Amino acid sequence: MIQKLFGSALALIRLFFLVITMAIFTGFGLILVYTRIFKQNHAFQIRTFWCKLACIILGIKIYKTGHLDLSKTQLYIGNHRSLIDPVIVFSFITNGYAVSKSEVENYPLISQGAKLSGVIFVHRTKAESRTEAKNAILEFLNKNYSILIFPEGTISTTRELLPFKKGSIESAVAANKQISSFALEYMNPKKDFWWNENLIRQFILTFSKWKTEVRIHFFDPEYASDPVAFTAKIKDRIQSKINDFQTHWKDENLPDLLR
């Protein structure tokens, strides 16, 4: 009981500092906007700095492998486990827009920070919104802005990845830009996977422990010509690496659904 109370208190303290730092960084971004000295690259730099700081606050320990080449405009594609995924990925990726579900627009403070740092919102149930997002991805890639997207479209809580949507890859092919894929996995599925729809409850569940361990691997970027075949290849590649990461899971950290 005492351990559970301590964990909840730790999570709430982390949430407090996370919100405070987010408010400070968002406020700084708004000042840049109002003083007309705001540039999108400034927002990317602020976002990366905050994401690194957030990982420290949350006790996230990241084990990174592979090589990440930030010198070229590209489409970044990876699997989706948690709402904290973009924080982890953008602590490495120092430029580019993110593609996010429209529900994020309703999150207090988070929505404002997301808009300032660069987000393309998608209404997943509306075909026209998905088309608009695909066109926006193509437009930004042609303007030499990188894009981060989770092509599953939602969070997966199984060992297997969900189907990948090919729209963003079609945009990368049309823009003749490289595609860089990555595999991301958490080491404590019982607490790290997004089991709760309630944001606060899930946050407390995940960050009530002292350390959250994450493994991420970046594959070498490459060009695609056939979006359908390339989407299947990328999915299989990421799944294979995810399977490798899962061999590091400890039995006590597994819910019954994943045994």
Disulfide bonds with the S-S distance in Angstrom:
none
